Amino acid sequence: MKRKKLSVLAVCLALLLGLLAGCGGGDDAEVTAEDFYVCWEYADYDLWLVVYEDEAYDWISPTDTSSGTYTVEDGELVLDNSMRYTQDGKGGLVDSDGDALFASELPEEGQSGGAASIEDFYGCWEYDDTDIGIWIDIRDDGTYIWHWGIGSSSGEYYLEGEELVTDNGRRYTLDGMGGLVDDEGDTLSPSQLPDSGSDGDESGGEDDSFPSFVGQWVYDDFNIMVTIYEDGTCDWSRGDGTYNSGSCWMEGDVLRMELDDSTVMEFSLRGDGLIDHEGDALSRGTLSVDTEEDWGDEEDDWYYEEPTAGNGGFVGCWESVDSDDWLCLYSDGTYEWYSEDGLVSSSTYENYGDEICLDMGADMWFYMGTDGSIYDEEGSWEMYPSQLPDYLQ
């Protein structure tokens, strides 16, 4: 249905008629549909309501336009989406949510007056409708961290037109009301990470904590040393002469280390020492040289081993016993984690015989139970063989 563009003259005429009607009729002047024939702009949002003479309207945001019909009931403009508008007595409107509108014009054929900039996306955003908390923390260094109820993942983003595009394929646009909408129609609102006390738009704190990790650290229960250098490189060595190197960086208050053999480890500060993601403690010190006899069974206790061939029966779809979550493990070493709202995370996993390790930012380990289900090491997840629902495929 075509719409004629409202001119400044039409706007002024409508306002003038409204004022004359108010002067002539006093408090009892009847409000009719003609009193609403104009383009109205929300005072606090980039939203416009255009009311036409043919009992039709357009509701326009910077990213979308919806149309419908209206009626006038007891002096109120009532849209078919149940939104109601009343005159405020000062030439403007107030909607049924209490938001104010004033007579205006559509900027540039209904588009927002200013293009979205990358700064508009900076900060922490929380998905509105999920059973588990999901946040995306968009940082001013071109990176993001995606947090959810069981872990986190990180990556890079770029601006394409007025969309923010992440390297996992998600696309986000501004909704014109202070929030975001992703490419699946899910909405996000400005928020804070539950334990961080920060809205996510301050990245300097991470760099400030990195020097505290620099130095030599020895495991309290293993003759294994981790050395972290100021330039972001690191070494991993143990008493029998085994050595590896790699790089490290900060993700929040966690130092993430990736070695050349693809081993991934994470460390947090605890008092004067460190603690890794397995709960093992490290203190400042140097490595002592062990003989092979002294090493004993320590090598078997160390969980970082080479992945084994095969999948150990893990390939397939697994459904959580306690929630609407599904884990899909594929034979090519990749996985996808779904909630009832859609894809939550996708990355790679490694098989270690009777266990698999999912790369979820912090590693997540599953083992196969005797009953045919799989369990995580923390005891938080029990999952049984299932199928991904049709609406998620």
ChimeraX attribute file (.defattr): number of C-alpha atoms within 10 A of each C-alpha:
attribute: neighborCount
match mode: 1-to-1
recipient: residues
	/A:1	4
	/A:2	4
	/A:3	10
	/A:4	6
	/A:5	13
	/A:6	17
	/A:7	14
	/A:8	13
	/A:9	9
	/A:10	14
	/A:11	17
	/A:12	14
	/A:13	14
	/A:14	19
	/A:15	19
	/A:16	14
	/A:17	13
	/A:18	19
	/A:19	15
	/A:20	11
	/A:21	15
	/A:22	16
	/A:23	11
	/A:24	10
	/A:25	10
	/A:26	9
	/A:27	8
	/A:28	8
	/A:29	12
	/A:30	12
	/A:31	19
	/A:32	16
	/A:33	17
	/A:34	14
	/A:35	20
	/A:36	25
	/A:37	23
	/A:38	25
	/A:39	26
	/A:40	23
	/A:41	23
	/A:42	20
	/A:43	14
	/A:44	12
	/A:45	15
	/A:46	18
	/A:47	24
	/A:48	26
	/A:49	24
	/A:50	23
	/A:51	24
	/A:52	20
	/A:53	11
	/A:54	9
	/A:55	14
	/A:56	17
	/A:57	21
	/A:58	17
	/A:59	18
	/A:60	21
	/A:61	20
	/A:62	22
	/A:63	16
	/A:64	12
	/A:65	14
	/A:66	10
	/A:67	15
	/A:68	13
	/A:69	15
	/A:70	20
	/A:71	16
	/A:72	18
	/A:73	12
	/A:74	11
	/A:75	16
	/A:76	19
	/A:77	23
	/A:78	19
	/A:79	18
	/A:80	13
	/A:81	10
	/A:82	10
	/A:83	12
	/A:84	19
	/A:85	23
	/A:86	20
	/A:87	18
	/A:88	13
	/A:89	11
	/A:90	8
	/A:91	14
	/A:92	19
	/A:93	24
	/A:94	17
	/A:95	18
	/A:96	14
	/A:97	9
	/A:98	10
	/A:99	13
	/A:100	20
	/A:101	24
	/A:102	19
	/A:103	22
	/A:104	19
	/A:105	20
	/A:106	20
	/A:107	12
	/A:108	8
	/A:109	9
	/A:110	18
	/A:111	17
	/A:112	18
	/A:113	12
	/A:114	8
	/A:115	10
	/A:116	17
	/A:117	13
	/A:118	16
	/A:119	10
	/A:120	13
	/A:121	23
	/A:122	20
	/A:123	21
	/A:124	24
	/A:125	24
	/A:126	23
	/A:127	22
	/A:128	15
	/A:129	12
	/A:130	13
	/A:131	14
	/A:132	14
	/A:133	15
	/A:134	21
	/A:135	25
	/A:136	24
	/A:137	24
	/A:138	29
	/A:139	20
	/A:140	16
	/A:141	10
	/A:142	14
	/A:143	15
	/A:144	23
	/A:145	20
	/A:146	20
	/A:147	21
	/A:148	18
	/A:149	10
	/A:150	13
	/A:151	15
	/A:152	20
	/A:153	18
	/A:154	19
	/A:155	13
	/A:156	15
	/A:157	20
	/A:158	14
	/A:159	16
	/A:160	10
	/A:161	11
	/A:162	16
	/A:163	20
	/A:164	22
	/A:165	19
	/A:166	19
	/A:167	13
	/A:168	13
	/A:169	8
	/A:170	13
	/A:171	20
	/A:172	22
	/A:173	22
	/A:174	21
	/A:175	20
	/A:176	18
	/A:177	14
	/A:178	13
	/A:179	19
	/A:180	23
	/A:181	19
	/A:182	18
	/A:183	13
	/A:184	11
	/A:185	10
	/A:186	15
	/A:187	19
	/A:188	23
	/A:189	17
	/A:190	20
	/A:191	17
	/A:192	19
	/A:193	19
	/A:194	10
	/A:195	6
	/A:196	10
	/A:197	8
	/A:198	13
	/A:199	17
	/A:200	24
	/A:201	15
	/A:202	14
	/A:203	15
	/A:204	8
	/A:205	11
	/A:206	16
	/A:207	14
	/A:208	11
	/A:209	16
	/A:210	19
	/A:211	12
	/A:212	13
	/A:213	20
	/A:214	17
	/A:215	15
	/A:216	19
	/A:217	22
	/A:218	24
	/A:219	22
	/A:220	15
	/A:221	10
	/A:222	18
	/A:223	19
	/A:224	22
	/A:225	24
	/A:226	24
	/A:227	19
	/A:228	25
	/A:229	17
	/A:230	12
	/A:231	10
	/A:232	14
	/A:233	17
	/A:234	22
	/A:235	19
	/A:236	19
	/A:237	17
	/A:238	21
	/A:239	18
	/A:240	17
	/A:241	12
	/A:242	9
	/A:243	12
	/A:244	15
	/A:245	18
	/A:246	18
	/A:247	16
	/A:248	23
	/A:249	18
	/A:250	19
	/A:251	18
	/A:252	16
	/A:253	16
	/A:254	19
	/A:255	20
	/A:256	20
	/A:257	24
	/A:258	17
	/A:259	17
	/A:260	11
	/A:261	10
	/A:262	10
	/A:263	13
	/A:264	17
	/A:265	18
	/A:266	21
	/A:267	23
	/A:268	18
	/A:269	17
	/A:270	12
	/A:271	8
	/A:272	9
	/A:273	18
	/A:274	21
	/A:275	17
	/A:276	18
	/A:277	15
	/A:278	14
	/A:279	10
	/A:280	13
	/A:281	20
	/A:282	24
	/A:283	17
	/A:284	16
	/A:285	15
	/A:286	16
	/A:287	17
	/A:288	13
	/A:289	13
	/A:290	14
	/A:291	11
	/A:292	10
	/A:293	8
	/A:294	11
	/A:295	16
	/A:296	11
	/A:297	9
	/A:298	11
	/A:299	14
	/A:300	10
	/A:301	9
	/A:302	10
	/A:303	9
	/A:304	12
	/A:305	10
	/A:306	12
	/A:307	14
	/A:308	14
	/A:309	10
	/A:310	14
	/A:311	19
	/A:312	15
	/A:313	12
	/A:314	23
	/A:315	18
	/A:316	15
	/A:317	19
	/A:318	22
	/A:319	24
	/A:320	19
	/A:321	13
	/A:322	10
	/A:323	14
	/A:324	13
	/A:325	22
	/A:326	27
	/A:327	24
	/A:328	20
	/A:329	22
	/A:330	16
	/A:331	12
	/A:332	10
	/A:333	15
	/A:334	16
	/A:335	21
	/A:336	17
	/A:337	19
	/A:338	19
	/A:339	19
	/A:340	15
	/A:341	15
	/A:342	16
	/A:343	14
	/A:344	17
	/A:345	20
	/A:346	19
	/A:347	15
	/A:348	15
	/A:349	21
	/A:350	19
	/A:351	21
	/A:352	20
	/A:353	15
	/A:354	14
	/A:355	20
	/A:356	22
	/A:357	18
	/A:358	21
	/A:359	21
	/A:360	19
	/A:361	19
	/A:362	20
	/A:363	17
	/A:364	17
	/A:365	19
	/A:366	21
	/A:367	19
	/A:368	18
	/A:369	13
	/A:370	7
	/A:371	7
	/A:372	12
	/A:373	17
	/A:374	22
	/A:375	19
	/A:376	17
	/A:377	13
	/A:378	10
	/A:379	8
	/A:380	9
	/A:381	17
	/A:382	17
	/A:383	23
	/A:384	18
	/A:385	17
	/A:386	14
	/A:387	14
	/A:388	16
	/A:389	9
	/A:390	6
	/A:391	8
	/A:392	12
	/A:393	8
